[in-house]
Amino acid sequence: MGNKVLVLGSEGLGKGDEALGKILMPSFLRVLGQSPDKPKTIICWNTGVRLMTEDSPSLAELKWLEEEGVEILACRTCVDRLGLADKLAVGKVSAMEHFVDLLLHNDALCV
């Protein structure tokens, strides 16, 4: 594990075709899980917290990454605002102060 923090700000990968982005995300996370250079933490915020729910197409990949030692974090404000507190199936909820600390002290990648 390096000192990289990955930020997922939506359910899809990239900008443009939203449906295509949602198809690409599980594939991206699967390939990331196969890489020897995994991030130490994945932060999910905004609609990215939906990736951590029980009905997410990316749930298996995030669970696998967590089992491989990657910390998976959800934005508390986002989870509350979207009403997902009892639907999260992987990772844990954290606060913006923790995210800021992680981003300031690690290499951050936003996708």
C-alpha positions as CSV (number, residue, x, y, z in Angstrom):
1,M,0.0,0.0,0.0
2,G,1.2,3.4,-0.9
3,N,0.3,6.8,0.4
4,K,-2.4,7.4,-2.2
5,V,-6.0,8.4,-1.4
6,L,-8.6,7.8,-4.1
7,V,-11.7,10.1,-4.1
8,L,-14.9,8.9,-5.8
9,G,-17.3,11.7,-6.1
10,S,-20.1,10.0,-8.1
11,E,-21.4,6.6,-9.0
12,G,-19.8,6.7,-12.4
13,L,-16.3,7.0,-13.8
14,G,-15.5,10.2,-15.6
15,K,-17.7,12.9,-17.1
16,G,-20.0,12.7,-20.1
17,D,-22.3,9.7,-20.6
18,E,-23.6,9.0,-17.0
19,A,-24.8,5.5,-17.9
20,L,-21.5,4.6,-19.4
21,G,-19.7,5.9,-16.3
22,K,-21.8,3.6,-14.1
23,I,-20.8,0.7,-16.3
24,L,-17.1,1.6,-16.1
25,M,-16.9,2.0,-12.3
26,P,-17.1,-1.7,-11.3
27,S,-14.5,-2.5,-13.9
28,F,-12.2,0.3,-12.7
29,L,-12.5,-0.9,-9.1
30,R,-11.9,-4.6,-10.1
31,V,-8.7,-3.7,-12.0
32,L,-7.6,-1.5,-9.1
33,G,-8.1,-4.5,-6.8
34,Q,-5.9,-6.6,-9.0
35,S,-3.1,-4.0,-8.9
36,P,-0.2,-4.5,-6.5
37,D,-0.3,-0.7,-5.9
38,K,-3.6,-0.1,-4.2
39,P,-4.5,3.2,-2.5
40,K,-4.5,3.2,1.3
41,T,-7.9,4.9,1.4
42,I,-10.9,5.4,-0.8
43,I,-13.1,8.4,0.1
44,C,-16.6,8.3,-1.3
45,W,-18.5,11.6,-1.2
46,N,-21.4,13.3,-2.9
47,T,-23.3,10.5,-4.8
48,G,-20.2,8.4,-4.7
49,V,-21.4,7.1,-1.3
50,R,-24.1,5.2,-3.2
51,L,-21.2,2.9,-4.4
52,M,-21.0,1.6,-0.8
53,T,-24.7,0.5,-0.5
54,E,-26.1,-3.0,-0.5
55,D,-27.5,-2.6,-4.0
56,S,-24.5,-1.1,-5.6
57,P,-23.0,-2.8,-8.8
58,S,-19.6,-1.9,-7.3
59,L,-20.2,-3.4,-3.8
60,A,-18.3,-6.7,-4.4
61,E,-15.2,-4.8,-5.7
62,L,-15.2,-2.4,-2.7
63,K,-15.6,-5.3,-0.3
64,W,-12.7,-7.0,-1.9
65,L,-10.5,-3.8,-1.7
66,E,-11.5,-3.5,1.9
67,E,-10.4,-7.1,2.5
68,E,-7.1,-6.3,0.8
69,G,-6.5,-3.6,3.4
70,V,-7.9,-0.5,1.7
71,E,-9.8,1.8,4.0
72,I,-13.2,2.7,2.5
73,L,-14.8,5.9,3.9
74,A,-18.1,7.6,3.3
75,C,-18.9,11.2,3.9
76,R,-21.2,11.6,6.9
77,T,-23.0,14.6,5.5
78,C,-23.5,12.9,2.1
79,V,-24.8,9.7,3.7
80,D,-27.2,11.6,5.9
81,R,-28.4,13.9,3.1
82,L,-29.1,10.9,0.8
83,G,-30.7,8.9,3.5
84,L,-28.3,6.0,3.2
85,A,-27.2,5.4,6.8
86,D,-28.8,2.0,7.1
87,K,-28.0,0.9,3.5
88,L,-24.2,1.0,3.7
89,A,-22.7,-2.5,3.2
90,V,-19.0,-1.7,3.2
91,G,-16.6,0.7,4.9
92,K,-17.4,3.3,7.5
93,V,-18.7,6.8,7.8
94,S,-16.3,9.6,8.5
95,A,-16.1,13.4,8.7
96,M,-14.8,16.1,6.4
97,E,-12.0,17.0,8.9
98,H,-10.6,13.5,8.5
99,F,-10.9,13.7,4.7
100,V,-9.0,17.1,4.7
101,D,-6.3,15.6,6.8
102,L,-5.9,12.6,4.5
103,L,-5.9,14.7,1.4
104,L,-3.3,17.1,2.8
105,H,-0.9,14.4,3.9
106,N,-1.2,11.9,1.0
107,D,-1.2,11.9,-2.8
108,A,-4.8,12.3,-3.8
109,L,-6.4,11.1,-7.0
110,C,-9.9,12.2,-7.9
111,V,-11.9,10.1,-10.5
